[in-house]
Amino acid sequence: MVLTGQSLGKKTRVLLSWSSGKDSAWALYQLQQNPDVEVVGLLTTFNSEFDRSAIHGVRLELVRAQAKVAGLPLMDVALPWPCSNEQYERLMSEAIDRAKLDLSPNAVAFGDLFLEDIRQYREERMAGTGLDLMFPIWGIPTTELSENMIESGLQAYITCLDPKKMSEALAGHAFDRELLSMLPRAVDRCGENGEFHTFAWNGPMFHNPVAVTLGETVKREGFVYTDLVGALC
């Protein structure tokens, strides 16, 4: 797909879908290295009942702190709880319309790695918006990708994991080489199959680290969550 900004000889203005985890952070870093791209904002969803990110379970104030240290505006989309797919798609469509007015993006970027069905869903939902799609870290082998993240200085904690796929004891663990050595062989090194989710609190994509400490670990609806507290505000 030809990027609108590049076809005009200008920088492509990119809105980045933001989960708060390491993959979103690494996608941001890759976009920052591209001289033809200007990241104009982050787009995130959160559970309005609990003020936490929709999947990772991270406090919204921490996600806002990430945007602050990245030097970017955050568009946070409140989702009801429970939230039907129809509601989600309507709210996201409205958010994209607002972003087009407020930030004038040419493209939306996602931190997806290799799941073809997820990519196809995004392409189908974004069709007709007039915005191009970018997948800056798509197809990078996750063993290589995880090593590159750690080597770069990206730091993150596991905030949610599936105890059916990996040990509950790894909840709250740093995303580091020790973690990689402890993961079962069947677990993707970046957790792309939903084995675990993270919160990125430091790395080359941020001007400063987000100050966080590990809080309580709980089991809820079949998943294990570790709370993080102490954001820069």
C-alpha positions, -999 to +999 in steps of 0.1 A: +000+000+000+014+034-010+016+058+019-002+091+013+024+113+029+052+097+009+032+100-024+030+137-018+067+140-010+059+149+026+062+130+059+035+105+066+015+115+096+009+084+117-015+076+145-002+046+164-026+021+180-013+018+216-018-011+240+009+001+265+030-030+260+064-037+245+052-043+210+035-009+208+065+007+223+088-010+198+065-001+169+068+035+181+106+033+182+107+019+146+085+047+134+106+073+152+136+060+132+119+065+098+127+100+084+096+098+062+073+094+092+059+118+119+040+101+147+012+125+156-005+106+184-013+074+203-048+057+202-057+035+231-089+019+245-097+014+282-124-002+303-145+027+315-158+007+345-123+003+360-102+030+342-078+004+330-065-006+295-088-030+278-066-061+276-034-054+296-053-043+328-030-013+332-042+019+350-052+046+325-031+071+344+000+050+336-009+049+299-012+087+300+022+088+316+036+068+288+022+093+262+037+121+283+072+107+282+069+099+245+059+135+239+027+126+221-010+133+226-031+103+237-066+096+224-082+074+249-114+056+239-137+046+268-153+012+263-183+000+283-180-032+303-190-056+291-185-044+255-199-061+225-180-062+192-206-040+177-201-013+204-163-016+200-164-011+163-187+019+166-166+036+192-134+029+173-149+043+141-160+075+160-124+078+175-108+075+140-132+103+128-121+125+157-085+117+151-088+127+115-101+161+126-078+167+155-045+152+143-048+149+105-031+115+101-024+099+068-020+064+083-027+043+113+000+019+126-003-013+146+022-033+166+010-067+153+037-093+147+024-123+127-013-131+133-029-129+099-065-129+111-059-099+133-042-080+104-071-089+080-096-077+106-078-043+109-076-040+071-113-047+067-124-023+095-101+005+082-112+002+046-130+033+035-115+056+062-091+072+037-061+062+059-033+039+050-022+011+074+013+004+086+027-026+104+062-015+113+073-047+131+053-072+111+071-105+103+102-101+124+109-135+140+100-131+177+131-147+190+151-120+172+126-093+181+126-100+218+164-099+219+165-066+200+140-051+224+160-061+254+194-051+239+180-016+231+171-010+267+134-014+264+121-023+299+087-038+307+068-058+332+043-086+327+009-073+337-013-101+325-006-138+317-025-169+308-018-195+336-028-223+312+002-215+291+029-203+316+036-202+353+016-178+374+049-170+392+060-150+362+033-124+367+050-091+373+083-104+360+105-081+340+107-087+303+143-097+302+166-125+292+159-143+325+122-143+316+129-156+281+150-185+295+121-194+318+093-195+292+081-229+281+092-237+245+056-235+233+052-199+245+060-172+219+089-151+230+068-120+226+036-135+238+019-128+204-005-157+209-019-141+241+003-159+265+013-127+283+010-089+280+033-062+293+036-026+302+067-007+288+080+018+313+114+026+298+133+025+265+147+045+236+112+055+225+107+075+257+123+108+269+122+095+305+112+064+323+077+060+338+081+055+375+062+023+384+063-002+412+047-037+413+015-040+432-009-068+440-012-099+418-047-113+414-065-140+394-095-129+375-116-145+348-090-171+341-060-147+338-034-135+363-029-098+366-002-078+384-011-042+392+014-014+386+013+018+405+032+051+407+030+069+374+046+102+366+018+127+363 
